[in-house]
Amino acid sequence: MNRYRNPWLLILLVITGFVLGGLIGTSLGTTLPFLSYGPDPLGIQNFEVNLGLIYLNLTFLIRVNVASLIGLFLAVIIFKKM
């Protein structure tokens, strides 16, 4: 059966899985240290734009750990099962 799948639902599930996995990995990192294992935060740090009248300072960092990747994969599996 071929059903129409909304791509916005996939994006919502992936973001939710990533965030919830990251929260679980951070909170359980003291008891299960392998869940909080990951590299330093990835992204853009201290990107500055000075336009004279407007000054922007932007930081965008993503903290990836094992639990957030598990949450990401579970979100994709849930989307495929829908």
DAFENZI-V593739 format. One record per residue. N is the residue number from 0. RES is the residue in three letters. PSI is psi in whole degrees, -180 to 180 (999 if undefined). BURIAL is + if it has 24 or more other ideal C-beta (glycine too) atoms within 12 Angstrom, else -. D_LAST is the distance of its C-alpha to the last C-alpha in whole Angstrom. Layout:
n=N res=RES psi=PSI burial=BURIAL d_last=D_LAST
n=N res=RES psi=PSI burial=BURIAL d_last=D_LAST
This chain:
n=0 res=MET psi=124 burial=- d_last=12
n=1 res=ASN psi=112 burial=- d_last=11
n=2 res=ARG psi=153 burial=- d_last=9
n=3 res=TYR psi=126 burial=- d_last=10
n=4 res=ARG psi=129 burial=- d_last=8
n=5 res=ASN psi=122 burial=- d_last=11
n=6 res=PRO psi=-25 burial=- d_last=12
n=7 res=TRP psi=-31 burial=- d_last=14
n=8 res=LEU psi=-39 burial=- d_last=10
n=9 res=LEU psi=-44 burial=- d_last=10
n=10 res=ILE psi=-43 burial=- d_last=14
n=11 res=LEU psi=-44 burial=- d_last=14
n=12 res=LEU psi=-40 burial=+ d_last=12
n=13 res=VAL psi=-45 burial=+ d_last=14
n=14 res=ILE psi=-43 burial=- d_last=17
n=15 res=THR psi=-45 burial=- d_last=16
n=16 res=GLY psi=-40 burial=+ d_last=15
n=17 res=PHE psi=-45 burial=+ d_last=19
n=18 res=VAL psi=-47 burial=- d_last=21
n=19 res=LEU psi=-40 burial=- d_last=20
n=20 res=GLY psi=-41 burial=+ d_last=20
n=21 res=GLY psi=-40 burial=+ d_last=24
n=22 res=LEU psi=-42 burial=- d_last=25
n=23 res=ILE psi=-43 burial=+ d_last=24
n=24 res=GLY psi=-38 burial=+ d_last=26
n=25 res=THR psi=-42 burial=+ d_last=29
n=26 res=SER psi=-34 burial=- d_last=29
n=27 res=LEU psi=7 burial=- d_last=29
n=28 res=GLY psi=-26 burial=- d_last=31
n=29 res=THR psi=-35 burial=- d_last=34
n=30 res=THR psi=-36 burial=- d_last=33
n=31 res=LEU psi=86 burial=- d_last=31
n=32 res=PRO psi=-21 burial=- d_last=33
n=33 res=PHE psi=-21 burial=- d_last=30
n=34 res=LEU psi=-28 burial=+ d_last=27
n=35 res=SER psi=7 burial=+ d_last=29
n=36 res=TYR psi=135 burial=- d_last=31
n=37 res=GLY psi=171 burial=- d_last=30
n=38 res=PRO psi=176 burial=- d_last=32
n=39 res=ASP psi=161 burial=- d_last=34
n=40 res=PRO psi=138 burial=- d_last=32
n=41 res=LEU psi=143 burial=- d_last=31
n=42 res=GLY psi=-160 burial=- d_last=32
n=43 res=ILE psi=127 burial=- d_last=35
n=44 res=GLN psi=128 burial=- d_last=37
n=45 res=ASN psi=56 burial=- d_last=40
n=46 res=PHE psi=117 burial=- d_last=40
n=47 res=GLU psi=137 burial=- d_last=43
n=48 res=VAL psi=123 burial=- d_last=43
n=49 res=ASN psi=109 burial=- d_last=47
n=50 res=LEU psi=17 burial=- d_last=47
n=51 res=GLY psi=-67 burial=- d_last=51
n=52 res=LEU psi=-33 burial=- d_last=49
n=53 res=ILE psi=133 burial=- d_last=46
n=54 res=TYR psi=122 burial=- d_last=45
n=55 res=LEU psi=137 burial=- d_last=42
n=56 res=ASN psi=114 burial=- d_last=41
n=57 res=LEU psi=135 burial=- d_last=37
n=58 res=THR psi=127 burial=- d_last=35
n=59 res=PHE psi=107 burial=- d_last=32
n=60 res=LEU psi=141 burial=- d_last=31
n=61 res=ILE psi=127 burial=- d_last=28
n=62 res=ARG psi=109 burial=+ d_last=28
n=63 res=VAL psi=132 burial=+ d_last=26
n=64 res=ASN psi=177 burial=+ d_last=26
n=65 res=VAL psi=-42 burial=+ d_last=25
n=66 res=ALA psi=-36 burial=+ d_last=23
n=67 res=SER psi=-35 burial=+ d_last=21
n=68 res=LEU psi=-37 burial=+ d_last=20
n=69 res=ILE psi=-43 burial=+ d_last=19
n=70 res=GLY psi=-37 burial=+ d_last=17
n=71 res=LEU psi=-48 burial=+ d_last=16
n=72 res=PHE psi=-38 burial=- d_last=15
n=73 res=LEU psi=-36 burial=- d_last=12
n=74 res=ALA psi=-41 burial=+ d_last=11
n=75 res=VAL psi=-39 burial=- d_last=10
n=76 res=ILE psi=-42 burial=- d_last=9
n=77 res=ILE psi=-41 burial=- d_last=6
n=78 res=PHE psi=-40 burial=- d_last=5
n=79 res=LYS psi=-32 burial=- d_last=6
n=80 res=LYS psi=-20 burial=- d_last=4
n=81 res=MET psi=999 burial=- d_last=0
